[in-house]
C-alpha cells in the first residue's frame, strides 16, 4: 500500500509539473490498475492534447448529479408506491 501511494504521488507530481494542475479522473467504476494506466497514458500527452481533465470534471459532475437526483427519484417512487398500496 505505501508503494502504491508513493507511485500515485510521483505520477501526480510529474503531471502537475507538466500540465500545471493535478491529475483529474472520474474514478467511479475504475480499479487501481485502470487509474494507474490512465495516469501513465495521459502523462505522455502534450499540453494541448491533455484537455481530457476538463472532460473528466464534466463526467464527475454528471455522475454525481445522476446519483443524487436519481437516487432521490427512486426513493420517492418507492415511498409513493407504498402509500398507493395502502
C-alpha positions as CSV (number, residue, x, y, z in Angstrom):
1,X,0.0,0.0,0.0
2,X,2.7,2.6,0.8
3,X,4.3,1.7,-2.5
4,X,1.1,2.4,-4.3
5,X,0.7,5.8,-2.6
6,X,4.3,6.7,-3.5
7,X,3.7,5.7,-7.1
8,X,0.5,7.8,-7.4
9,X,2.2,10.7,-5.6
10,X,5.1,10.5,-8.0
11,X,2.8,10.4,-11.1
12,X,0.7,13.3,-9.8
13,X,3.8,15.4,-9.1
14,X,5.0,14.7,-12.7
15,X,1.5,15.6,-14.0
16,X,1.4,18.9,-12.1
17,X,4.9,19.8,-13.4
18,X,3.9,19.0,-17.0
19,X,0.4,20.4,-17.1
20,X,0.1,22.9,-14.2
21,X,-2.8,21.2,-12.4
22,X,-3.3,17.9,-10.6
23,X,-4.4,14.7,-12.4
24,X,-8.2,14.5,-12.6
25,X,-10.2,11.4,-13.5
26,X,-13.7,10.1,-12.7
27,X,-12.7,7.1,-10.7
28,X,-16.2,5.6,-10.3
29,X,-16.2,2.2,-11.9
30,X,-12.4,2.1,-12.3
31,X,-9.9,-0.1,-10.3
32,X,-6.4,1.0,-9.2
33,X,-4.8,-0.6,-12.3
34,X,-7.1,1.3,-14.7
35,X,-6.4,4.6,-12.9
36,X,-2.7,3.9,-13.0
37,X,-2.9,3.1,-16.7
38,X,-4.8,6.3,-17.4
39,X,-2.2,8.3,-15.4
40,X,0.7,6.8,-17.4
41,X,-1.1,7.2,-20.7
42,X,-2.1,10.8,-20.1
43,X,1.3,11.8,-18.9
44,X,2.5,11.0,-22.4
45,X,0.1,13.6,-23.9
46,X,1.3,17.1,-24.9
47,X,-0.4,20.0,-23.0
48,X,-2.7,20.8,-26.0
49,X,-3.9,17.1,-26.1
50,X,-4.4,16.9,-22.4
51,X,-7.7,18.6,-22.4
52,X,-9.0,15.3,-21.0
53,X,-9.0,16.8,-17.5
54,X,-11.9,19.0,-18.5
55,X,-13.8,16.0,-19.8
56,X,-13.2,14.2,-16.6
57,X,-14.6,17.1,-14.5
58,X,-17.7,17.0,-16.7
59,X,-18.0,13.2,-16.2
60,X,-17.6,13.5,-12.4
61,X,-20.3,16.2,-12.3
62,X,-22.7,14.2,-14.4
63,X,-22.2,11.1,-12.3
64,X,-22.7,13.0,-9.0
65,X,-25.8,14.7,-10.3
66,X,-27.2,11.5,-11.6
67,X,-26.5,9.7,-8.3
68,X,-28.0,12.5,-6.3
69,X,-31.2,13.0,-8.3
70,X,-31.9,9.5,-9.5
71,X,-31.4,8.1,-6.0
72,X,-33.8,10.7,-4.7
73,X,-36.3,10.0,-7.5
74,X,-36.1,6.2,-6.9
75,X,-36.6,6.7,-3.1
76,X,-39.6,9.0,-3.8
77,X,-41.0,6.4,-6.3
78,X,-40.8,3.6,-3.7
79,X,-42.2,5.8,-1.0
80,X,-45.2,6.9,-3.2
81,X,-45.7,3.4,-4.4
82,X,-46.1,2.1,-0.9
83,X,-48.5,4.8,0.0
84,X,-50.6,3.9,-3.0
85,X,-50.8,0.3,-1.9
86,X,-52.3,1.0,1.5
